[in-house]
Amino acid sequence: MKRSARPSSELRSRGPGLLEGVYERCLVMVLQEKGLRVEQQVPVPIHFRGKALGANLRLDLIVDGRVVVEVKAVEAIHDSHKAQTLTYLKMTGCKLGLVINFGQRLLKDGVERVVNGLDED
């Protein structure tokens, strides 16, 4: 199979409607081929009043230990998806997150940036 010059078009060529996990695994392959370190389905413990609750969040991806990536395959990115990613950023101490939605017709329209640490009004 010939590789696309643009990984985004190759990923989208799989068609909409696949499970998020399929897109996630494809994205991991593309990022690793570019030499990036990718952690997948990363457990993050939840603490309350200084104690671990015995439950973990599961982050889709952490890239190079700095960027949290939340993979979606939905019709549109909602505020709740961005809020979820911001929570992940706060719990990991990472500053940058991306919500990548493979449900959009054009992948570039399905990428939202989320930043932790900006002044909140």
NORMOGI-V372562 format. One record per backbone hydrogen bond with DSSP energy under -0.5 kcal/mol. NH is the residue of the N-H (numbers start at 1). CO is the residue of the C=O. If there is no record, write none. Layout:
BEGIN
nh;co
NH;CO
NH;CO
END
This chain:
BEGIN
nh;co
7;5
9;6
10;6
11;7
12;8
13;9
14;11
15;12
18;15
22;19
23;19
24;20
25;21
26;22
27;23
28;24
29;25
30;26
31;27
32;28
33;29
34;30
35;32
36;31
38;36
39;62
41;60
42;59
44;57
46;55
47;45
48;51
51;48
53;46
57;44
59;42
59;57
61;69
62;39
63;67
64;37
64;62
66;63
67;63
68;66
68;96
69;61
70;68
70;98
71;69
72;100
81;78
82;78
83;79
84;80
85;81
86;82
87;83
88;84
89;85
90;86
91;87
92;88
93;89
94;89
96;66
97;114
98;68
99;112
100;70
100;98
101;99
101;110
102;72
102;100
104;101
107;105
109;106
110;107
111;108
112;99
112;110
114;97
116;95
END
